[in-house]
Amino acid sequence: MPKRIFSGVKPTGPLHLGNYLGALRNWVQLQHEYESFFCIVNLHAVTIPIDPAYLSSLTIEIARLYIALGIDPSVSTIFVQSDVPEHTELTWMLNCITRISELERMTQYKDQVHKQREGIGAGLFEYPVLMAADILLYQTDLVPVGEDQKQHLELTRDLAVRFNRDYGETFRLPDPYIPKVGARIMSLSDPTKKMSKSEDDPNGCVMLLDDPDTIRRKFKRAVTDSGTEIRFDESRPAISNLLTIYQLLTEKSPAEIEEHFSGKGYAHLKSELAEVTIEFLEPVQERARAIDDGKLDALLSEGAARAQAIARATLDRAKSNMGLVGAKGS
């Protein structure tokens, strides 16, 4: 079988610059090296309360941005998770071989429990099992993930090994793909935290559909470190984060960037970074607006059909190996 890649974005908020630089930018490059499946993982979104109309519109907006950012539907399979019911069926099967203690060790779950326990649903607890099903259904070789998702991928590999051991060879073991640069784009307002659509300060997160004035304002308000020298330095996370964003958008080397900003102040860096971001995002926004709704619906339907054909074959094999046979297997 061809080498495959799978990844997805959860539609709980608009896509932001960190999503692109940390994930989608890599998808665009990797799609020509692997048979690629890129999903809008909307089933993951309902593990927390979310307005149905907002979820629906955001799912379509993200699909539109996938294409506008360079994911080619003639090369990659783009689909919505809930359109392929095999995801939920395999999740139940994997739930039955997952240890409760494994899920209790998941860092993201522990963080949520620490904040509040009574309001947390079972879906959030079992979120990593659905993620494992997402990945294993497509016999995935490589999964682009952020550092915060690496633990979930390790569980996915453990479940695949366990299922293969107990029921026969069924799933490939996926490997993580974590880029050396940009794996964690940090908040503009708090460089100790990852840029997130859910952060409290909206100025910390540049959305891909922000207008130029909003982008300029957010970068202007970005926090900086003490000192005046503009250079990459792990001990100065705020400036290093801004320089990393600049590096990824311009594709210049760290040495070139440090020379370019030598003798210049933080205000100059933030102003130029805002303009570089605007220059990148304006054509993306134009392409997104130009995508016809009917054409997008057709592309997502075609993507779901391609995805389901592969997911069905994997699920049928898993069911047969597990002894889950009905009329067709009797």
N, C-alpha and C positions, 0 to 999 in steps of 0.2 A: 504494500500500500504506500501511497505517497506520504511524505512527511507533512504533518498537519500542525496548525496553530489555532488556538481558541482563546478568545478573550471577550470581555463585555464591560459595559458601563451600566450602573444602577441609576434609573431615572428618578432620583429623589430631589433633584435640583438642576439648574442649567449647567451645561458644560463650562468649565473654566480653563484658564491657561495652564494650570497644573495638570489637568486631565490630558490636555494635548501634549505638553512637553514630556510628561512622565509616562504616557501610555500611547495615545493615538499617533503621535509622531513616529513611534517605533512600529506600529501596525502598518502604517503607510509604506515603510521601508521593507518590512518583513513579508508583506503580502506577495512579493514577487519571488520569494525564496521558498515559500511553503503554500500548501493548500490551506486557505485561510477561512475561518469562521468567526465573524464578529457579530456579537449579539447585543441587543438592548435587554438587560436582565430585569424585566419588570416584575417577575415573581419575587425577586429579592426586595423590591421596593415596598411590598405590602407587609413586610415583617414589622413595620412601624406604621402608625396611622398616617394616611395620606389621602388627600381629596381625589376622588376618582376622575373628575374632569381634568384636574391638574396633571395627574399621572398619565392620562391618555394623551393630552396635548404635548407633554414633555417627551413622551416616548417617540412621537413623530418628529419633534424638534431635534432630538438627538440623532435619529436616523438620517435626517436631512443634513446635519452637520458632519456625520460620518463621511458622507459622499462629498460634501463641500471641502472637507479637509484633505481629500485625496484617496479615500478608500474606494477602489474601483469595483462596482458591482459585477463587471464582466470578468473580474479576476477573483474577487473575494465573495463569500456568501454572507450577506447581511440579512439578519432576521430578528424578529421579536420572540423572546423566550417563551411566552405563553402561547404562541402559535404552534409550538411543538410539544404536545402533551407527554411525549416520552421522557421529558425532563422530570416531571413529577412522579411518573411511575417508577423510574429508576431510583429516585430519591427514597421512596418507601423501602425498596429492596436494600439499599445501602444503609438506611436507618436501622435495619434489623441486624446489621453486623457492626454497627458503630457503638462503642462503649460510651456510657454517660460521662465517665471520668475524662474521656478524650475531649468531649465538648465543653466540659467545665473548665478545662485548661486553656481554652481559646481566649487570647488576650482581649479581643474586642468585646466578647461576651462578658468577661470579668469587669471590663471598664464600665459597661452599661449596668451591670448588677451593682457595682459600687455606687453608681449615681442613684439608682432606684431599682427595687426588686419587684414590688407588687404589680407595676404596670407592664412588665416585660412578658411578651407572649412566647409560646413555644416555638414559633417560627424563627424568632431571633436566635434562640438556643440552637436550632437545627440548621441555621443558615449555612454552616460549612458543609453539611451533607448535600444540600441542594447544589452548592458550588462544585462539589466533587462530581455529582451526576452531570452537571453542565459539561465538565471537562472530559470525563470518561466516556460519555456517549459518542464522542467524535474521534475516539482512538487518538487523542491528542499527544503530540510529541513535545510541544513547547508552549508554555503559557506566559505571556508577558504580564508580570505582576509587580506591584509596588512592594516595598519592604514590609508594609503592614499586612499584606496578604500572603506572605511567604509561609506562615504557620498553617494557613488553610490549605495551601498546596501540599505541604508535608503530610497533612491528614489525608488528602486525596490519594497520595501515593501509598500511604499505609492501608487505606481501604481497598485499593486496587490489588495490592499484594495479598491481603487477607482473603479477598474474594477469589483471586486466582488460585490460592493455596487450597481453599476449602471446596471450591466448586469447579475447578478446572480453568485453564488459561482463557481469559475473557477480555481483559483490558490491557492496553499499553500503559506504561508508567511514564507520566509526563514530567518534564523538567521545567524549572522556572527560567524565565528570561528577565533579568534585572539589569537595566542599562548602567554603565559605569558613571555616566553623567546624567543628572536630571531625574533619577529614580524617585526623589522626594523634593518637589518644589514646595518651598515653605511659604507661609502666610506673609504678606507684606506688612501686616501690623504686629505679628508675633512670630519671629523667625525660629522659635522653638517648636512651633506647631506646623503640621502639614497644611498647605493651602487647601481649603475645603469649602464647599458650597454651604455647609451648615455652620460655619464659624459665626461667632457672635458679632464681630465687627465686619460689616460689608465691605469696608475699604481694604480688607486683607486679601480679597479674592477678585481677580480680574476675570470677568465672564467673557466668553468668546463672542457674545452678541452685544457687549458694552459699546456705547458710542464713543467717539474720540475724546470728547470733553470729560466723560466719566473715567476713561483710562488715564488721561493726564492727571486728573485729580487724585486718583488712587495711588499712582506712582509718586506724585508730589508729597503725599502724606505717608509714604512708606518709611518705616522706622530705619534708623541707621545705627552703626556702632560708634563707640568713641574713637577718636583719632581722625585723621584727614586723608591718609593714603588710600588710594583705590587699588586694591589687589586681592587676589584669592587668598583667603586665610581662614582655616577652620575655627580659629579662636574668635573670628568676627563673622558670625553667621548671617547677620542681616545684609552686609555688603556682599558676602560670598553668594548669597541667594540671588541678589540682583544681578551680579556678574554671571551667574550660571544661566539665568533667563536670557541675558544678552548673548551669551555664548551659543546657546541652542538656537536662538532666532537668527543670528548672523552667521553661524558656523565658522566663526573666527577662533583661533587658538587662544588659550589663556595668556600666552606671552604677547600676542598681538593686541589683545584687549587691554592688558595692563600698560603697554606702551602707549596705546591710543588715549587712555585716560590719565596718563602721567601728568602731574601738575594741575589737574582739574579737580573741581570740588564735587561733593555729593549731589548738589543741585543739578550740575551739568549731567552727571550720570543718570539721574532719575528722569530728567527731561529727554535725554537722547533715548533712553530705554522706552519711554512712553511712545516716542515717535516710531521707533523700530517695531513695537507691538502693534501700533495702529496700521503701519504699512503692511504688516503681515495679515492682520485680521480683516481689513476692508475688503479685499477680493474674496476672502472666505465667506464673509457676510453676503456679498453680492451673489456668489454662486448658490448659497443656501436659499436666498430669496427667489432665485430663478428656477428652482426645482419644482416642477409641476406636481400638484397633489396626486393626481391620478397616476402619473408615472411612478411616483414614490410608492403608492399603494401596490402597484403591479410589481415593482422591484422587491418589496418586502414579502409579497405572496410567493414570488418565484424563489426568493431566498429561503423562506420557510419550507417550501416543497423540497428543495435540494437538501436542506439540513435534516428534514424528517426522514428522507430516504436512508441517510447514513445512520441517524439515531435509531431508526426502527430495526435496522439490521443488528446493531449492537445490542439493543434491548432484547430482541428475540433470542439472541445467543445467550445473554445473561439469564433470561427466564428459563430457557431449556436447560442450561447448566445447573440452575438452582432447583429444577424439578417443577417449575410452575408451568404445567402444560394443561391445555384445555382440549376442546374438540379436535383441533388441528393436530395436537400432539398425542392423542390417545389412540 
